[in-house]
Amino acid sequence: MSESRQNSEGKKVPIYNPQLLQKKWTAFWLKNKTFKAYDFDKRQKKYILVEYPYPSSAGLHMGHTRNYAGLIDPYVRFLRMNNYNVLYPMGWDSFGLPAYNYALKIGKSPQEVVKQNIKNFKEQLLKLGISVDWDREINTSDPSYYKWTQWIFLQLYNHWYDPDFVRKDGGKGKARNIAELPIPKEIREKGKKAIKEYQDKFRLAYKDKIEVFYCPSCKTAVAREEVESDGTHERCHNPVELKMVDQWILRMTAYADRLIDDLKLVDFDESIKQAQINWIGRKYGADIKFEIVDNAGKKIIDKDLWVFTTRADTLMGVSFVVISPKHWLVRDYKNLMPNKQGVVNYVTNALATRASHEFENKAKTGEKTGLYAKHPITGKLVPIFVADYVLEDVGTGAVMGVPAHDQRDYEFAKKYGLDIIVVIAPKNYKGKDTKDFDKLVKEQAYTEYGVLVNSGKYNGLTTEQAKKQIVKDLQKQGAGKIRKYYKLRDWNFSRQHYWGEPIPMVYCKKCGIVPLKTSDLPLKHPKLDNYKPFDDGKSPIWRAKEWLQTTCPVCGGPATRETDVMPTWAGSNWYYVRYIDPHNNERLVDYNKAEYWLPVDYYDGGAEHTTMHLLYSRFIYKFLYDLGVVPYPEPYQKRKHHGLVYGPDGKKMSKSRGNVINPNDVVDEYGADAVRTYMGFMGPYEANIPWSDEALRGVKRFLERLWEYTLSYDENTQLNEDYLYNLHFLIKKITEDIQEFKHNTAIASYMEFLNKVKKQKPNKQVAEILIKLIAPYAPFMAEELWELIGNKPSVHLQKWPKYNEKYLQKSKVKYVVQVNGKVRGQLEIDANASEEQVKKQALKIENVKKYVDKLSNGIKKVVFIKDKLINFVG
């Protein structure tokens, strides 16, 4: 280093210049490929993954900085120093609406915008010292990458799911080639067109006209998962609406059971597992048949009304039935409803407003149809309502109302004056009627399990016994069947804009929908003069007249390309696989490399992706597993959620609040080492932590003290017992804390150590240990110090220090002695001394004895903390 100054002893010490070190060592690491991961290395592998960033025009935010530099990178560097072969890759999730909308705003192509954004992001990450193997860098909008995203789509189109297939791993269910789908004889006899139409009903990627959430602002369809609880689009925060659109859909529901059951194979936080289980929403129950009749009990529709329930034991308490506004009974038979006009008005209003409130806990409303449902056991007639709290794609789109035992039904019944019939009593109930516990349903439903009452021949049965017996009886009369269903929906995979993977399908008048050949991939974007979507929501790709016209891969006749593109999530479903073999032009990944690196050992990300990216990627990975592309049933072994960085005001950072901290500014002012160390020091890994300039300044001062202390080493220093204890305690503490991601306590321990030993110089061996211990957090400073004390770089490839247990067995310890909480002396005593021995010796200290004698009522209590403190309280 060019600059130096004299320390307090007159010794010339180089000045700690963070910015200069960042440039020097970044260049060194890149040139020497210091952080390269080696395929098939004999060392034990560790694959550490962070959710790669979306490269926006705004650059890195504080969330990126804390996550990448303060939480995960220290752990990665620690692993390398412990002789692991570490894969820590980075790439760019560069497709999607933010870049597209920004490109439209500034009048540039998305390609130009993304290229510049990636350049900026990479420079920022290098400046922060992220120890990435940059040879494995990927970019989802690069044609060499999205060629394989398109290939995955073609495979989905060309496969169906056989739920009964027994896999080699012993599990049930597997994707199979569409050519292996059994075709009924009557279909085969109709010819190729009929066969293809039959196959299309089973493909894992299929096209259908469906009602979707549509964002008028972004002019594209969006998945249900992308709609916030207030009915707005999670990307632009504008309200969405419902719209009928031709969409490509992925049959994600085929994998629902495996997505739940295989969670037992992974080490995810329990909250993550539960969130996925709840989102998939697997329920076991029964479909129960009700005849549709008029108020006189006459059957007026041949078709029966089936409802799904998980509580068949409450069947005798049904007092109404509710159907969805889009139920077939409304669609096809509203003319038979005595309250036709009321139903039409209600449904029209419900469908017009549902998009903005479907996800809210809104007041329950409904409309009586004038039709009745005939109870399958008692023959009792109960009114049929249409209500918007019932969704057409959940269960059968119809539910039986049991207000005494379902809170939602209870609220509805109260509102419309319907009967509330108690049929479940607590298990210890012994009476013949329900008077003893009717109070349970005066203000809310009784939803617990118990025994049946008011249920005829089923009285006295437990809930579980009644479920089985009632369904069994219904099955005998053809009015019931056991059923399993999911809340999970198939994945809406089309977007009507430009910036996404082009979908590799064509439309031929003769052959219908036809996939491209693998040899025709990648299908690249057309160049446009105007990237803006049409006002009616049609994709801007319709403007590429020449690009649209092509030939059919089957018959060679004229065909038209698909104009929809894939969603933002398409490329991120499998990016962690491509990191393993990013330059392979022949296949998605080399199987042997995948077998070496997978599964990902540790995946860090945000809680907001639990039911989107994390679920989507597990689904696609399982499909690739079925194809034999990847070797293990789950992609990630361990998954945790990091906390957020809030503004200094304790609120989420937002430009509108004026509390945004720019990573570039603080790195330029304080240096990357201080920012990294502060990000680890801020607080627990999972916690949301407010930014503090004062704390950051304190961390920088700590690093400056450590810099000078390390360079003050003296070869002749002899270390006493206390020093060795503190040193080895520090090694042990940091070693354990880094592995548990307790960076805040690891750094705090280092600060405490420096305060304890500041009066005694280290020798060179200790200086080396101290440099290694700070290296994960302050990598630039550590690298420079390592060189300054006479070693060849890189310190990040040196062996991690090991603590020696014998130095942690102190012969003597020091106690702080207090009287009424105030320090009155210190006591050095044998480490094995008992509390009584410490007390006895402490009371012999003259100053302690003086203040104890002043206690008017003597010693009332003694507070004793082993090896640290004794306090006499009067």
Summary of the structure (lengths in Angstrom):
residues: 874
radius of gyration: 34.1
end to end distance: 58.8
largest distance: 108.2
contacts: 2838
relative contact order: 0.11
helix: 41%
strand: 20%
